[in-house]
Amino acid sequence: MTKFTFNMPDIGEGIAEAEIVDWHVGVGDRVEEDQEIVDMMTDKATVPMESPVSGTVIEVAGEAGDMVSIGSMLVVIEVDGEIPDDAAEDSADDGPAEPAEKQPEAAKSTKPEAVAKAEPAPQPAPKPVSAPAPKAEEVPAAQATSGHKVLASPAVRKRAKDLGIDLGEVKPAEDGRIRHADLDAFLSYNAGTGFSPAGGQREDKEIKVIGLRKRIAQNMAASKRNIPHFSYVEEVDVTELEEMRADLNANRGDKPKLTMMPLIITAICKLIPTFPMINARYDDEAGIVTRHGSVHLGIAAQTDAGLMVPVIHNAQSKNLWQLAREIGRLAEAARDGSAKSDELSGSTLTLTSLGPLGGVATTPVINRPEVAIIGPNRIIERPMYVSDGAGGERIEKRKLMNISISCDHRVVDGYDAASFIQEFKKLVETPVLLLTE
């Protein structure tokens, strides 16, 4: 038998270490060549590692959440036969396993002859036989607050205790014993007194923060720690915008269905040339702000694994239908884990939306090193005063949406952020401008 040490390979992207996300094998498991053995996460993506040899796993680098440096031991495999030539360069041959005669003395003590010579354990003295205990139902309860004793089974007592009910207040239906049916009757007549529990008892559960959840936590903490955020919120009338969207969808043919997102992205892209400070990245270590000419828009997407931000590169060059198709494709790739590294990096501005859960207003956290993040909120209908066209006003039902923006105050002044949102409001409330050059 030969030991083969599989070291953490250099998987590019200039990384020095990667995090163990999920082991597919454990110590003692048999693995085959090219079998996936562990998922490793870098700053960019999750990469599966495959075994270069066949054999039995005898050691692993750590557990989920641990970091492994490039070139360090990832897994040790006991190989049947010789190590393949293409895997030899990654091997650290430690030689055959130690023979049995070199095993520690403690291990030798388990030999059969040693067991045979062991002294028999002393037997405990027999306990005196006592009279059988009375049945549970016949054991009288402790003195109740009402002053008399009651009979009940342990299960009934526990239920009454959990509900906070004094059994002395419960009237038994027969035999003087309180049963579950008697508790049910008591609860039905005292429903308004707070005896019904809000929920069942649940145990505490510790969940280790690893993988994508750990990266999200680190990135959010770094963003709030390093960036002085400020937020600005404005109300926007999207009645006409929604009408235009409905008309476009009614005549879309085989094009993807338009949501509000492509319309909002189009408005943002039209305004960036006037407000270049919004579409920027700040390298605070080098002291350099880069105002980007192209809009590489990150779309915050919730997945089962956590928050991911796929990127629409060169969003300013796409029309409404192209944006709708790209949003759908990237969202699906993020959800099923097929998004590539370059589809999850390089954003210059982020758009985050909770859709119908958007709330009245949000104060989103900036996706560092960007300097701004924009968040549309839920659309609601509300009566508003509008012009009647004859110099007066009338009340009309309108569709309203709040738009939020959070900015890095080191780079974006409050006046600039407010001006950007006010121009966004004008553009959205006159949606025909979105379709013009």
C-alpha positions as CSV (number, residue, x, y, z in Angstrom):
1,M,0.0,0.0,0.0
2,T,1.2,3.5,-0.8
3,K,0.1,6.8,0.6
4,F,-0.7,9.5,-1.9
5,T,-1.1,13.1,-0.7
6,F,-3.3,15.3,-2.9
7,N,-2.3,18.9,-2.3
8,M,-4.6,21.9,-2.9
9,P,-3.9,22.9,-6.5
10,D,-3.5,26.4,-7.8
11,I,-6.9,27.1,-9.4
12,G,-6.0,30.5,-10.7
13,E,-7.7,33.8,-10.0
14,G,-4.6,34.8,-7.9
15,I,-5.9,33.3,-4.7
16,A,-3.8,32.1,-1.9
17,E,-6.3,29.9,-0.1
18,A,-9.8,28.4,-0.5
19,E,-12.6,27.4,1.9
20,I,-13.9,23.8,2.4
21,V,-17.6,23.9,1.6
22,D,-18.7,20.3,1.5
23,W,-16.9,16.9,1.7
24,H,-18.3,14.2,-0.6
25,V,-16.1,11.5,1.1
26,G,-14.8,10.8,4.5
27,V,-12.0,8.9,6.2
28,G,-12.4,5.2,5.4
29,D,-14.3,5.8,2.1
30,R,-13.3,4.3,-1.1
31,V,-12.7,6.8,-4.0
32,E,-12.2,6.3,-7.7
33,E,-10.0,8.3,-10.0
34,D,-11.8,11.5,-11.2
35,Q,-14.4,11.2,-8.5
36,E,-15.4,14.5,-6.9
37,I,-14.2,14.5,-3.3
38,V,-14.8,18.0,-2.0
39,D,-16.1,21.4,-3.0
40,M,-13.8,24.4,-2.4
41,M,-14.9,28.0,-2.5
42,T,-12.7,30.9,-3.6
43,D,-13.7,34.6,-3.7
44,K,-15.2,34.1,-7.1
45,A,-16.9,30.7,-7.2
46,T,-17.2,27.2,-5.9
47,V,-14.8,24.7,-7.5
48,P,-15.2,20.8,-7.2
49,M,-12.0,18.9,-6.6
50,E,-11.5,15.5,-8.2
51,S,-9.3,12.6,-6.9
52,P,-6.4,12.0,-9.2
53,V,-6.1,8.4,-8.0
54,S,-8.2,5.4,-6.8
55,G,-7.9,4.2,-3.2
56,T,-9.1,4.6,0.4
57,V,-9.2,8.0,2.1
58,I,-7.1,7.9,5.3
59,E,-6.9,11.7,6.1
60,V,-8.6,14.9,5.2
61,A,-7.5,18.6,5.7
62,G,-10.3,19.7,7.9
63,E,-14.1,20.2,8.1
64,A,-16.5,22.5,6.3
65,G,-15.6,26.1,6.9
66,D,-11.9,25.6,7.3
67,M,-9.4,27.3,5.0
68,V,-6.8,25.4,3.0
69,S,-3.7,27.2,1.5
70,I,-2.6,26.5,-2.1
71,G,-0.1,23.7,-2.0
72,S,-1.2,22.4,1.4
73,M,-2.4,18.9,2.0
74,L,-6.1,18.5,1.0
75,V,-6.6,14.7,1.3
76,V,-4.4,11.6,1.9
77,I,-5.4,8.5,0.0
78,E,-4.0,4.9,0.4
79,V,-3.5,3.7,-3.2
80,D,-3.8,0.2,-4.4
81,G,-0.6,-0.5,-6.3
82,E,1.6,2.2,-7.9
83,I,0.8,5.9,-8.2
84,P,-0.1,6.9,-11.8
85,D,2.7,8.9,-13.5
86,D,0.3,11.9,-14.1
87,A,-0.4,12.1,-10.4
88,A,3.1,11.4,-9.1
89,E,4.1,15.1,-9.0
90,D,1.3,15.8,-6.5
91,S,2.2,12.9,-4.3
92,A,4.0,13.0,-1.0
93,D,4.8,9.3,-0.6
94,D,5.0,8.6,3.1
95,G,5.7,4.9,2.5
96,P,3.7,1.9,3.6
97,A,1.7,1.9,6.8
98,E,3.4,0.9,10.0
99,P,3.5,-2.8,10.7
100,A,1.5,-4.2,13.5
101,E,4.5,-4.8,15.8
102,K,5.1,-1.0,15.8
103,Q,1.6,-0.2,17.1
104,P,1.4,1.6,20.5
105,E,1.4,-0.5,23.6
106,A,-2.2,0.7,24.3
107,A,-3.3,-1.0,21.2
108,K,-1.6,-4.3,22.1
109,S,-3.7,-4.6,25.3
110,T,-6.7,-5.6,23.3
111,K,-5.2,-9.0,22.4
112,P,-7.5,-12.0,23.2
113,E,-5.0,-13.4,25.8
114,A,-4.9,-10.1,27.6
115,V,-8.7,-10.1,27.8
116,A,-8.8,-13.7,29.0
117,K,-6.5,-12.8,32.0
118,A,-8.6,-9.9,33.0
119,E,-10.2,-10.1,36.5
120,P,-14.0,-10.5,36.4
121,A,-15.8,-7.3,37.4
122,P,-17.3,-7.4,40.9
123,Q,-21.1,-7.9,40.9
124,P,-23.2,-5.3,42.7
125,A,-25.2,-6.5,45.7
126,P,-28.8,-7.4,44.9
127,K,-31.3,-4.7,45.7
128,P,-34.1,-5.5,48.1
129,V,-37.4,-6.2,46.5
130,S,-40.0,-3.6,47.1
131,A,-43.7,-3.6,46.6
132,P,-44.8,-2.6,43.1
133,A,-45.6,1.1,42.6
134,P,-49.2,2.0,42.1
135,K,-50.4,2.8,38.5
136,A,-49.6,6.3,37.2
137,E,-53.3,7.2,37.0
138,E,-53.8,6.4,40.7
139,V,-50.9,8.5,42.0
140,P,-52.5,11.5,43.6
141,A,-51.3,14.9,42.3
142,A,-49.5,17.4,44.5
143,Q,-51.7,19.7,46.5
144,A,-53.4,22.1,44.0
145,T,-53.9,25.7,44.6
146,S,-57.6,25.0,44.9
147,G,-57.1,22.9,48.0
148,H,-57.9,19.4,46.9
149,K,-56.1,16.5,45.3
150,V,-56.6,15.3,41.7
151,L,-55.7,12.2,39.8
152,A,-54.1,12.3,36.3
153,S,-51.7,10.4,34.2
154,P,-48.1,11.8,33.6
155,A,-49.0,12.8,30.1
156,V,-51.9,14.8,31.2
157,R,-49.9,16.4,34.0
158,K,-47.1,17.4,31.5
159,R,-49.6,18.9,29.0
160,A,-51.3,20.9,31.8
161,K,-47.9,22.1,33.0
162,D,-46.9,23.2,29.5
163,L,-50.2,25.1,29.2
164,G,-49.9,26.6,32.6
165,I,-53.1,25.1,33.8
166,D,-53.7,24.3,37.5
167,L,-55.3,20.8,37.5
168,G,-57.2,21.7,40.6
169,E,-59.3,24.1,38.4
170,V,-60.2,21.3,35.9
171,K,-63.4,19.3,36.5
172,P,-63.1,15.6,35.6
173,A,-65.9,14.1,33.6
174,E,-65.9,10.7,35.4
175,D,-64.0,8.6,38.0
176,G,-62.4,11.7,39.5
177,R,-59.5,11.3,37.0
178,I,-58.6,14.2,34.7
179,R,-58.0,13.0,31.1
180,H,-57.0,14.8,27.9
181,A,-60.7,15.3,27.0
182,D,-61.2,17.2,30.3
183,L,-58.3,19.5,29.4
184,D,-59.8,20.1,25.9
185,A,-63.1,21.0,27.5
186,F,-61.4,23.3,29.9
187,L,-59.5,25.0,27.1
188,S,-62.6,25.4,25.0
189,Y,-64.4,27.2,27.8
190,N,-61.4,29.4,28.7
191,A,-60.1,30.1,25.1
192,G,-59.8,33.8,25.9
193,T,-57.7,33.4,29.0
194,G,-54.4,32.7,27.2
195,F,-54.1,29.0,27.8
196,S,-53.6,28.1,24.2
197,P,-49.8,28.1,23.4
198,A,-48.4,30.3,20.6
199,G,-46.3,27.4,19.4
200,G,-44.7,24.1,20.4
201,Q,-41.4,23.7,22.2
202,R,-38.4,23.7,19.9
203,E,-34.8,23.0,20.5
204,D,-31.9,25.4,19.8
205,K,-29.9,24.6,16.8
206,E,-26.3,25.8,16.0
207,I,-25.5,26.3,12.3
208,K,-21.9,26.8,11.3
209,V,-21.5,29.8,9.0
210,I,-19.6,28.5,5.9
211,G,-19.4,28.8,2.2
212,L,-21.4,31.4,0.5
213,R,-23.1,32.5,3.7
214,K,-19.7,33.1,5.3
215,R,-18.6,35.2,2.2
216,I,-21.8,37.2,2.4
217,A,-21.2,37.9,6.1
218,Q,-17.6,39.0,5.5
219,N,-18.5,41.2,2.6
220,M,-21.4,42.9,4.3
221,A,-19.3,43.5,7.5
222,A,-16.5,44.9,5.4
223,S,-18.9,47.2,3.5
224,K,-20.5,48.6,6.7
225,R,-17.2,48.9,8.5
226,N,-15.4,50.8,5.7
227,I,-18.1,52.7,3.9
228,P,-19.9,55.7,5.4
229,H,-23.4,55.0,4.0
230,F,-26.2,57.5,3.5
231,S,-29.5,56.7,1.9
232,Y,-32.1,58.8,0.0
233,V,-35.7,57.8,-0.8
234,E,-38.1,59.4,-3.2
235,E,-41.7,58.6,-4.3
236,V,-42.3,58.0,-8.0
237,D,-45.6,57.8,-9.8
238,V,-45.3,54.7,-12.1
239,T,-48.9,54.7,-13.4
240,E,-48.0,55.5,-17.0
241,L,-44.9,53.3,-16.8
242,E,-47.0,50.3,-15.8
243,E,-49.5,51.1,-18.6
244,M,-46.6,51.2,-21.1
245,R,-45.2,47.9,-19.8
246,A,-48.6,46.3,-20.1
247,D,-48.9,47.5,-23.7
248,L,-45.4,46.2,-24.6
249,N,-46.1,42.8,-23.0
250,A,-49.4,42.5,-24.9
251,N,-47.5,42.8,-28.2
252,R,-44.3,41.1,-27.4
253,G,-44.7,38.0,-29.6
254,D,-42.0,35.5,-28.7
255,K,-40.0,38.0,-26.7
256,P,-39.6,37.5,-22.9
257,K,-42.1,39.1,-20.6
258,L,-41.1,42.5,-19.3
259,T,-40.9,43.1,-15.6
260,M,-40.2,46.5,-14.0
261,M,-36.5,45.8,-13.8
262,P,-35.5,46.3,-17.5
263,L,-37.4,49.6,-17.5
264,I,-35.5,50.8,-14.4
265,I,-32.2,49.6,-15.8
266,T,-32.8,51.5,-19.0
267,A,-33.6,54.7,-17.0
268,I,-30.4,54.3,-15.0
269,C,-28.2,53.8,-18.1
270,K,-29.7,56.9,-19.7
271,L,-28.7,59.0,-16.6
272,I,-25.2,57.7,-16.0
273,P,-23.5,59.9,-18.6
274,T,-24.8,62.9,-16.6
275,F,-24.1,61.4,-13.2
276,P,-20.8,59.4,-13.7
277,M,-20.0,59.5,-10.0
278,I,-22.9,56.9,-9.4
279,N,-21.3,54.3,-11.7
280,A,-17.9,54.1,-10.0
281,R,-15.6,51.9,-7.9
282,Y,-13.4,53.3,-5.0
283,D,-10.1,51.7,-4.2
284,D,-9.7,53.2,-0.8
285,E,-6.3,51.6,-0.2
286,A,-4.8,53.2,-3.4
287,G,-7.0,56.3,-3.0
288,I,-8.4,56.1,-6.5
289,V,-11.9,56.5,-7.8
290,T,-12.6,55.0,-11.2
291,R,-15.7,56.3,-13.0
292,H,-16.7,53.7,-15.5
293,G,-18.0,54.5,-18.9
294,S,-19.8,51.2,-19.3
295,V,-22.5,50.1,-16.9
296,H,-21.8,46.7,-15.6
297,L,-25.0,46.3,-13.5
298,G,-25.1,43.8,-10.6
299,I,-28.5,42.3,-10.0
300,A,-28.9,41.1,-6.4
301,A,-30.6,37.7,-6.5
302,Q,-31.8,35.5,-3.6
303,T,-31.0,31.8,-3.9
304,D,-31.3,28.8,-1.6
305,A,-27.5,29.2,-0.9
306,G,-27.9,32.9,-0.1
307,L,-27.5,36.3,-1.8
308,M,-25.7,36.3,-5.1
309,V,-25.0,39.2,-7.5
310,P,-24.8,38.1,-11.2
311,V,-23.7,40.9,-13.5
312,I,-25.2,42.3,-16.7
313,H,-22.1,43.5,-18.5
314,N,-22.5,46.5,-20.8
315,A,-26.1,47.0,-19.8
316,Q,-26.1,50.4,-21.6
317,S,-25.8,48.6,-24.9
318,K,-28.9,46.4,-24.5
319,N,-32.6,47.2,-25.3
320,L,-35.5,46.3,-23.1
321,W,-36.0,42.8,-24.5
322,Q,-32.3,42.0,-24.3
323,L,-32.2,43.1,-20.7
324,A,-35.3,41.0,-19.8
325,R,-33.7,37.9,-21.4
326,E,-30.4,38.5,-19.7
327,I,-32.0,39.1,-16.3
328,G,-33.9,35.8,-16.6
329,R,-30.8,33.8,-17.7
330,L,-28.6,35.2,-15.0
331,A,-31.2,34.7,-12.2
332,E,-31.6,31.0,-13.3
333,A,-27.9,30.5,-13.4
334,A,-27.5,31.9,-9.9
335,R,-30.3,29.7,-8.5
336,D,-29.0,26.4,-10.0
337,G,-25.3,27.2,-9.3
338,S,-24.2,27.2,-13.0
339,A,-23.2,30.9,-13.0
340,K,-19.6,31.4,-14.2
341,S,-17.0,33.4,-12.3
342,D,-17.1,36.3,-14.8
343,E,-20.9,36.4,-14.5
344,L,-20.5,37.0,-10.8
345,S,-17.8,39.7,-10.8
346,G,-16.9,43.1,-12.3
347,S,-20.1,45.0,-11.4
348,T,-19.8,48.8,-11.3
349,L,-23.3,49.5,-9.8
350,T,-25.9,47.2,-8.2
351,L,-29.7,47.1,-8.4
352,T,-31.5,45.2,-5.6
353,S,-35.2,44.5,-5.5
354,L,-37.4,42.4,-3.2
355,G,-40.3,42.5,-5.7
356,P,-43.7,42.4,-4.0
357,L,-41.9,42.2,-0.6
358,G,-40.1,45.5,-1.3
359,G,-41.7,47.3,1.6
360,V,-42.2,51.1,1.9
361,A,-38.5,51.9,1.8
362,T,-35.1,50.2,2.0
363,T,-31.6,51.2,2.9
364,P,-29.5,48.7,1.0
365,V,-25.9,47.9,1.8
366,I,-23.4,48.9,-0.9
367,N,-21.6,46.2,-2.8
368,R,-18.0,47.2,-2.1
369,P,-15.9,48.6,-3.8
370,E,-18.9,50.1,-5.7
371,V,-20.1,53.5,-4.4
372,A,-23.9,53.2,-4.9
373,I,-26.7,50.7,-4.8
374,I,-30.3,51.4,-6.0
375,G,-33.4,49.7,-4.6
376,P,-36.9,50.0,-6.1
377,N,-39.6,49.2,-3.6
378,R,-43.1,47.8,-3.7
379,I,-45.7,49.4,-6.0
380,I,-48.9,50.4,-4.2
381,E,-52.1,52.1,-5.3
382,R,-53.2,55.2,-3.5
383,P,-55.6,58.1,-4.2
384,M,-53.8,61.2,-5.4
385,Y,-54.7,64.8,-6.4
386,V,-54.0,65.1,-10.2
387,S,-54.7,68.0,-12.6
388,D,-58.2,67.9,-14.3
389,G,-56.8,69.7,-17.4
390,A,-59.0,72.8,-16.7
391,G,-56.9,74.5,-14.0
392,G,-58.4,72.4,-11.2
393,E,-57.7,69.1,-9.5
394,R,-59.4,65.7,-9.1
395,I,-58.8,62.6,-7.0
396,E,-57.5,59.6,-9.0
397,K,-56.1,56.2,-8.1
398,R,-52.4,56.1,-9.0
399,K,-49.6,53.5,-8.8
400,L,-46.7,54.8,-6.6
401,M,-43.3,53.3,-5.9
402,N,-40.5,54.5,-3.6
403,I,-37.0,54.4,-5.1
404,S,-34.1,54.1,-2.6
405,I,-30.4,54.8,-3.2
406,S,-27.5,54.2,-0.8
407,C,-24.2,55.9,-1.5
408,D,-20.6,56.1,-0.3
409,H,-20.4,59.5,1.2
410,R,-16.6,59.6,0.6
411,V,-17.3,59.7,-3.1
412,V,-20.9,60.7,-3.7
413,D,-22.3,63.9,-2.2
414,G,-25.9,64.1,-1.0
415,Y,-26.8,66.7,-3.5
416,D,-25.5,64.5,-6.4
417,A,-27.5,61.5,-5.2
418,A,-30.7,63.5,-4.7
419,S,-30.2,65.1,-8.2
420,F,-29.8,61.7,-9.8
421,I,-33.0,60.3,-8.2
422,Q,-35.0,63.4,-9.1
423,E,-33.9,63.0,-12.8
424,F,-34.8,59.4,-12.5
425,K,-38.2,60.4,-11.3
426,K,-38.8,62.7,-14.2
427,L,-37.7,60.0,-16.7
428,V,-39.9,57.3,-15.2
429,E,-42.9,59.5,-14.9
430,T,-42.6,60.3,-18.6
431,P,-41.9,56.7,-19.8
432,V,-42.0,57.5,-23.6
433,L,-38.5,59.1,-23.0
434,L,-37.2,55.6,-22.2
435,L,-37.8,54.5,-25.8
436,T,-36.1,57.5,-27.4
437,E,-32.4,58.1,-28.2
